[in-house]
Amino acid sequence: MESKLRYAWWVVLFGLVILAIWKFFLPNNSSAVLQKSVSNREIVVYVAGAVEKPGLVHLAPDARLDDALKQVRPLSEANLESMNPAEKLKDGQKVSVPYKSLPASQGSAVSGNATNTIPVANQATAASSASTNGKININTAGATELDKLAGVGPALAERIIQYRTEHGPFARAEDLENVSGIGVKTYEKMASQVTVGP
């Protein structure tokens, strides 16, 4: 009789242990914890280009491009029309905000607007008009103007614009050597033709 009682006691104890394990460790609880951690999660994207504060931006998991742009504040010369503000962002994504390129026709259209824009536009079209020293401003010139530089073809002109979009305006003309495909010798050919500002 005593052994039966002891056996029954062990069965009850074993049942309680199983119940405790089920309650605390099985997916019943863990799914709630998982949902909570997912809802608190955030995504991080890197924004560069024509913005005031380039760098890492922390956003909600369902964030759109517009949410990231509000945090980094695009510059007035940012070309936002080429971007989709409703685009859904992913964790680890890089966003490059492009600069507006100033074609020759825009140079005359801008006169009378912002004071900084007029000389910039004139320099972008320097090759076709008599402007400051006849040099091409590598910070504002479009692909057509850059293609006129010695040693630069259409592909290299696009790479210069891409570099400018991702890293911002050139601080000095020599920074062209950082562009893939432009070495010291190629830069020497165009050095007398380029400028970074007035």
BELKARA-V176883 format. One record per backbone hydrogen bond with DSSP energy under -1.0 kcal/mol. CO is the residue of the C=O (numbers start at 1). NH is the residue of the N-H. If there is no record, write none. Layout:
# BELKARA-V176883
CO_NH / CO_NH
This chain:
# BELKARA-V176883
1_5 / 2_6 / 3_7 / 4_8 / 5_9 / 6_10 / 7_11 / 8_12 / 9_13 / 10_14 / 11_15 / 12_16 / 13_17 / 14_18 / 15_19 / 16_20 / 17_21 / 18_22 / 19_23 / 20_24 / 21_25 / 26_29 / 26_30 / 27_31 / 29_33 / 30_34 / 31_35 / 32_36 / 33_37 / 34_38 / 35_39 / 36_40 / 43_59 / 44_92 / 45_57 / 46_95 / 47_55 / 48_97 / 49_51 / 50_75 / 55_47 / 57_45 / 59_43 / 60_63 / 63_89 / 64_68 / 65_69 / 66_70 / 68_72 / 69_73 / 72_53 / 73_52 / 75_78 / 77_100 / 78_80 / 80_83 / 84_87 / 85_66 / 87_65 / 90_93 / 93_46 / 95_48 / 97_50 / 98_79 / 105_109 / 106_110 / 110_113 / 116_120 / 117_121 / 118_122 / 119_123 / 120_124 / 121_125 / 123_126 / 125_128 / 125_129 / 129_131 / 131_134 / 132_135 / 136_195 / 137_140 / 137_141 / 140_102 / 142_146 / 143_147 / 145_148 / 146_149 / 149_152 / 153_157 / 154_158 / 155_159 / 156_160 / 157_161 / 158_162 / 159_163 / 160_164 / 161_165 / 162_166 / 163_167 / 164_168 / 172_175 / 173_176 / 174_177 / 175_178 / 176_179 / 179_182 / 183_187 / 184_188 / 185_189 / 186_190 / 187_191 / 190_193 / 193_136 / 195_138
